[in-house]
Amino acid sequence: MSSPGGERLFLSGNEAVARAAADADVSLGTGYPGTPSSEILEAFDECGGRARWAPNEKVALEVGIGAAFGRARVLVTMKQVGLNVAADPFFSAAYSGVDGGLVVACADDPGMGSSQSEQDNRNYAQAAGVPMLEPSDSQEAYDYAIRAMEVSEEWNIPVMLRLTTRICHSRTVVETRNVAGPTLEPDFGRNIEGRVMIPAHARPAHRRLREKLKDIRRRNEESDMHFVDPGDGEPAIITSGVSYAHARDAAPDAPILKLGMTHPLPMDAIRDFVRQHERCVVVEENDPYLATHIRAAGMDVEDKADDFRFDELNVGRVRAILEGQQEEEKEDVPPGRAPRLCPGCPHRKTFEVLDERDAIVTGDIGCYTLGALGPFRSMDTQLCMGASIGMGLGLRQVLPEEKARRVVSVIGDSTFVHSGLTGVVEMVYNTPPTGHTVIVVDNGTTAMTGLQEHPATGKLLDGTPSEQLSIEGVAEAMGVQNVDVLDPLKETEKLDEALQKAHDSDETTLLVARRSCVLARKKARRREREEAEANA
């Protein structure tokens, strides 16, 4: 699978991570699609890697941990909010450790270009006790992905490769190299005390983890992953990730300490740098992660004002930070065109019917979330993946009867598989007095993140056939009393009648509004043409 080193390529950060995984003989890549991370596994597949979409991030990480217990090299990918879903195994795997190499490539989204929160997952690495590397361009994304795998294997610990939107999607030149493959063949050896995290085993495991982190920190003090760009300007700058590129452009003469491994931090190296300069400013996006830890170690450094905590940084914003501005000068930027559902989107009719019925709609995450905007304005809540059903049930349990009957949960097919199933269990187990209604808007793809496959499409990541999960079959097996499948474009009247029947009933209802995405159909036709040409 490995490609020869010595090539000079023009790659995005996502493509660079994928190429590094291929060159490092990673046995398995798994994850759940989420912008800005989605292209990593798709590119890994194109490199000849064994790539899989999991139903959700928790399952992906658990598969990855299991493979790493088998002494394999594994790459697990997700976006920042996906790590919330995978947090349970993420924390526990830091205690248990791994026997192979396990890298979690987690992509943050400063500015929330495609996310519901602007969380900074550097805090996760520190909280879980997992080493973290932060590349500043595609070359470092390639190099650090390989280094992360080596760190994981050396200390038998999961490692986070923390990416951001600008790193994931920007392209820079990457020089590949020959990479040493794994030192172990896949195998499994029993280690009950190390892998079964009951309290009696977890207590000593926690102590082992802290000793590992001490050793890793000592090694990080001398690591080539952090370096000093010398300069004679002021102020001096401490930074990491893409912020390094902005800082270098904003202050070309300033001395800069650029950090590569940011957990555990090389505090002695940082202290030496701070001592040499009268004024040091920490430049970083979002949370004051670096500034907080450096100050806690007793060093006098400046942080950005709160105004600069939001959104991505750029050269102009970094200049303002270095000048000590406390408030950002706001530009009058004309509002852009609001996103809309595509022409011919099958979700349109569903939202038209819900709007006409004056339904209270608890929604979910996907392109159908655009039903909250004009001209429909037919979605009242949206919180996180899979929350639509639980929130709808909560409203049904407490609202007066007539309002309760108006509550409908809307969830997409990929999101239903990701985290809607437990909501259905709750609906069947703790049924509200008025019952409940769920609409699964099934367009046959994970549309919002780039038309990826999922278990209910019947296709694997590369488009090859697989067993297809039946959404309606699962709902019936779980005990939903009324299950129906319809085409929202061709059977709009049937959809309205089904909703009226559900409104009047005290039973549970799940409707599958099934019609394929117009963009997915185009992608499928293109793939068919390419396959026909390849076989001609």
N, C-alpha and C positions, 0 to 999 in steps of 0.2 A: 504493500500500500504506500510505503514511503516514497517521496519524490526526491530526486537528487538535489543536493545543495548547490549553492553558487549561482542560483538564478536571481535576476533582478526584475521585480514585478511591481506593478502599480495597484495597490490593494486598499480596500477599506479596512478599518480595524476588525470588523466582523470576519472578512475574508482572511485577514492575517491570522486571526486566532484559529480559524478552520485549517489553514495551511500548516500552521504549527502543529496542530493535533495530528494531521496526516503524516507530517515529517517525523513526529515523535512516536509513531506506531501506536496511537491511542486505539484501544480495542473497541470502544463503544462511545457514541455520543448520544445523549438523550436530553430531553427538555420539553418545555411547552412554549409555543410561539408567543412572543410579546415584544412589541416595538420598544426599544431599539435593538433587541438581541436576535430577532427571528432568523436573520440570514446566516448566522454562524453554522447551524446544523445543515441548512440547505447547501452551503458552500462546502461543508465537510463531506456531504454525500457526493458532491461533484468531484471532490478530490479523491474519491474512492473509499471514503470512510464508511463505517457501519453506523448510520444515523437513524434515530427513531424519534417520533413524536410520542410523548406519554400523555395520558389523560389529563394530568395536571402536574404542577411543579413538585408537589410532595411525593407523588409516585415516581417521578423522574429521578429525584434525589435518592429515594429508597432503592431504586434499581441500580443507580450509580454506586451507592454504598455497598450493596450486595456484590456487584462486580468487582469493586475494589477490595472487598473481603476475599475475593478469589484471586488476588494478586495481579489484577489487570490495571491498565491505565484507562481512566474514564474521564470524559468531559461532560458536565451537566450545565445546561444553559437556561437562563430565565431573565426576565426584567426585574426591576427593583421590587415591585409589589408582589411578584411571584415568590420572592423569598419569604414573604409573610406566610404564604401557604406551605412552604417547605421548612419553616422555622423549627418545627419539632425535631425532625431527623437531623437538621443542620446542627443544632446545639448538642444533641446526643452523640453524633458522630465525632465531634471534637473530643469527647470523653473516650469513646471506644477506639478512636483512631481507625486506620485502614491498613491493609497489608500490601496494597499496590499504590497507585497514584490516583488521587481524586481532586480534580480542579472544578470549582463552581464558578463559571463565567456569569457574573451578575451585572446587568446593564442598568445604571441609574438614568433618570430622565429629568435633569435640571430644566426648569421652565415648563414642565408638564406638557410637552408637545403631544403626548398620547397617553397620558396617565391621569389617575384620579387623585394622586398625592405626590408631593415633591420630596419624598423621603430620601434620606442620605444613608445608604447602606454601609458606609464605613462604620457606623455605629453598631451594626450587626456583627462585624468581624470582631470588634472589641468585646461586645457582650458575650459572644459565643466562645471567644478564645481561639479564633481561627486566624492564621497568618493571611495577610492581604497584600497584593501587589497592584499598583496603579500605573498603567502605561500612559504615555503622553502623546503617542502617535502610532501609526500602523506598524512601524519597525519595532517599537517597544511592545506592541500588542503581540507580535510574533515572538519576540525574544522572551517576554515575561510569561507567555503561556507555556513555553518550554521550561522556563525556570520554575514556574509554579508547580509543574509536574515533578520536577527534580526535588524541590523542597518537600512536596507531599511524600514522595518515596523515601527520602532520607530520614524524615522525622515521623513517618507513618501517621500523617495528619491531613485532613482536608484543607485545601487552600482556596481562598477567594481571589479570583481575578476580577477586580472592580473596574468596569468600563463605564463610560458615559456616552450620551447620544452623539456628541461631537467626535469622539474617538471611534464609535461604531460605524458611523456613516461617512466620515471624511476619508479621503484617499491620500496616501503618501507612498513614496518608494520603499520597497521592502527587499532586502537582500536575504535570501534563504541560505541555509547552511546544512551541512550534514549533522544529524542529531543522533546521539546515542539512544538506542532503544531501551525498553525495560530490561532490568537485570534479572527478573524472575519470570518463569513460565506460569501461566494461570494454573492455580491449584487451590486446594482448601485444606487448611490444617485446623484442628479443633482448638479453640481458645475460649472456653465458656466464661472464665473470669474477666476476660478482656472485652467480650462482645455482648454479654447479657447484662444490660444496665439496670439490674436491681440495686437498691440502695447499698447493699454490702459490697457490691463490685464498683458502683459509681463513685463512692467516696475515695478509694485509692486511685481510681481513674482520674478524678479531678486533680489530685496532687500530681499525678504523672503529667497531665496536661500543662499545669503551671510550670513544671520543671522543663518540659519541652519548650515552652514559650521563652523561658529565661535563656536557654541555649540558643534559640533562634535569634533572640534580641542581641546576644553577644556576637553572633556571626554577622548580624545585620550591621553592626557598628563598622565593620571592615568591608561591607559589600560594595561591589561596583554598581549596584542598582541605585545608589545615591551618589551624587557628585556635586562639586562646587564649580559654577561658572564664575571665574574671577572677574572683577571689575573694580573701578575706583569711584563709582557714583554712589549716591545715597538716595533712598534708604537701601539697606540690604533686604533681600527677599527670601522667604522660605515658602516652598510651594510643592505641588505634586500634580500628576495627571495632566489634563489638557490646560490647566491654569498655568503650567510652566510655559507653554507656547505663547499665551497671551502676555505673561509677565516679561518674557524675553523681548517681545516686540514693543511693549509699552515702556520698558526701561532698558534699552540696549547696553547701557554702561554700568548697570547695577550688578553687584555680586549676588548670585542666586545659589541657594542650596536647594537642589532638586531631589526630592525623595522618591524612591521607587517602591520599597516595601514600607507600607505605612501602618502596619500592625504586625508584630510589635515595633514601635518606633525606635530608631537609633539615637537615644537621648544624649549619649556622650558626644556623638558627632554633631548633633544640633547645638549642644551647649558650647562646644568649641567654636562653632560658627557665630553664635550670638555674642560670645565674649569679644570677638574681633571687630564688632561693629557697634557704633553708638545707637543706631536706630535700626530695628528689624521689624518688617511688616510681613505678616502671614497672608498669602494670597491663595484663596481656595473658594470653590463654589459651594453654595448652600450652607450647611451647618458649620460652625466654627470647630470642627473636629480637631484639626492640627493645633489651632490656637489654644483650645481648652487644655489639651494634654501637655503642651509645651509650658503654658502658664502654671499648670498644676505641678510641674517639675521645678518650679521656682524661677523660671526665666522671664525676663521682661520683654515681651513682644507685643506689637500692636495687631489688632484685628480689624476687619472691615466693620463699618457701621451696619446697623440692621437693614437699612434700605438695600444693601448689596447682597443680602442673604438669599434673595429670590432670583429665579431665572438663571440662565447661563451667563458666565462672564464673557467679556470681549476686551479688546485692547483699550477702548475708551473707558470702560467701567474700571479696569485695572488702574489706569492712570488716575482716575478719581479717587480710588482707594489709597493709592500711594501718596496723593496730595492731602489725604486726611479728611476728605469731604464726609460730612455726617449725613447729608441728604442728597439723594441722586436727583440731578436735573432731569425732569420729565419732558420728553419730546411729545408734541402733538402728532401722534401717528394715526392716520385715518384707519378706521376699522376695516379689516379684510372681509372678504366674502365668507359668510358663514357656511360651514360644510352642510351638505344636504345628502339625502338618500339618492342613489343613482336613478336616472330615468329607467323605468322598467323594473325597479327593485320590487321583489314580491312583498316586502314588508309594508309598502305604502298602503295597500288595501287593508291590511290588518289594523294599522293605526287610524285610517279613516273610519273604520267600523267602531273602534274603541272611542274615538272622538265623538262620533254621532251618538254613542250610547252614554256619554258623559261618565265613562269608567274612571275609577281611581286606579291608576296603573303603577304598580311597583316594578321597576325595570331592572335591567342588568347591563353587563358590559359587552359591547360588540358594536357593529355598525348600526344596529337597530336602536342604539342609544340616541341616535339622531332624531328619533321620534319625539324627543323632548323639545326639539326646536321647531320653528315655523316650517311649513304651514300647519303642522299637526298639533304640536304642544300637547302630546298625548302620553307623556310619561312623567310621573310625579316624584319618583325616587330612583336613585341609582347610587350604590355605595361601593360594592366590591363584587368580585366574581361569585355568582351563585346566591347572592343575598336577596334576590327578588322574591323567591318563594317564602323564605323565612319572614321577611318584612311584611309581605302580604298576609301571611298567617297571623302575625302580630296585630295588624290593623283589624283583621276579621275578628280576632278574639275580644277586642275592646270597643269597637265602634257600635253605635246604635244600629239596629238590624238593617234598616233601609240603606244606610251608608255602607255597612259591612258587605251587603250583597253586590255593591258596585265595584268592590276591590277585585282586580285581576292581576296576576303575576305574569310578566312577559320575560322569556329567557331564550337565548339562542341555542342552537343545537350543540355547538362546541362547548359553550359555557354550561349547558345542561350536563354534559358528560364530565366536564371539569369539576363542578361542585354543586350541581343542582340535585343530585340524587338524594343527598341527605335531607334536603328540603322536602322532597316528596315523602321520605320516611316520616318526617315530622307531620306533614299534612295528613297522612294515613293514620298515624299513631295518636296525635292530638288534634283531631278534626274540630274546627270551630263549629259552633251551633248552626251557622249558615252554610257549612261546607266551604269549599274554596275552588277557584278556577285558575288553571295555569295554561298559558299558551306558549308552546315551544315554536318559535319562528325558525323553521328549519330550511336554510338555504344551501345546505350540503357542503359547507366549507367553513373555515375559520377566516372570515372575510376581512375583518378590520386589520389584521396583522399581515395580510399578504396572501390570502387564499390557500392556507395550508390544509392538509388533510387532518382528520381526527377519527376516533374509533367508530363513529356513526356514518362515515363516508364509505367505509369498505375498502379504503386504499391506504397504503403505507406512505411514508414521507416521500418516496421516489415515485409514487403513482402506481406501484404494483398492487394487485388485488390482495385483500386480506378479509378475514371474517368481519362482517358488518354488524355492529351493535344496533338493535332495533329499539328506538326510543319508546315507541308505543308498546312493544313487547315487555320492556323493562317496567313501564308504568303499570301495565296490567298485572305483571308478576308481583309487584310491590303492593298491590291491593287498591289502586285507584279505581273508583267505582264506574266512572264513565270515561272512556278513551275513544277518541275519534281522530281520523286523519283527513285533511282536506287541502285543496289547492286554493290559496287566498285570492288569486286572480280569477280563476274560472268558477269558483264556488263561494263568492263573496256573500251571497244571500244565505247559503248554508252556514257560513261562519257566524253571521248575525243571529240566525235561528238557534245555533248551538249555544251562543252566549246568553241568549234570552232563556233558554231551557236551564242552563247552569245557574242563572240569576234566580230563577224561581225555585231551584232545588236546594235541599240541605245536604246534598252529596258532594263528593269530590269529583272534579272533572279535569282532564288533561287533553287539550286539543293540540295536535301537531299541524301547524300551518306550513305545509311543505311545497316549496317550489325553488328550483335551483337558482343561485345567484347568476345574474347576467354576465358578470366578469368571470366567474368560475367556468361558465359554459365556453366563453372565448378561450380561456386557458386550456380547457380540455381539448377543444378543437385544434389548438396550436400544437399541443403535445401529440395528438393523433397524427397530424401532418408530419411532424418531425420523426415520429416512429416509422411512418410509412416511407418517408424519404430514406431513412437509415436502412430499412429492409429491402429497398428497391434494388 
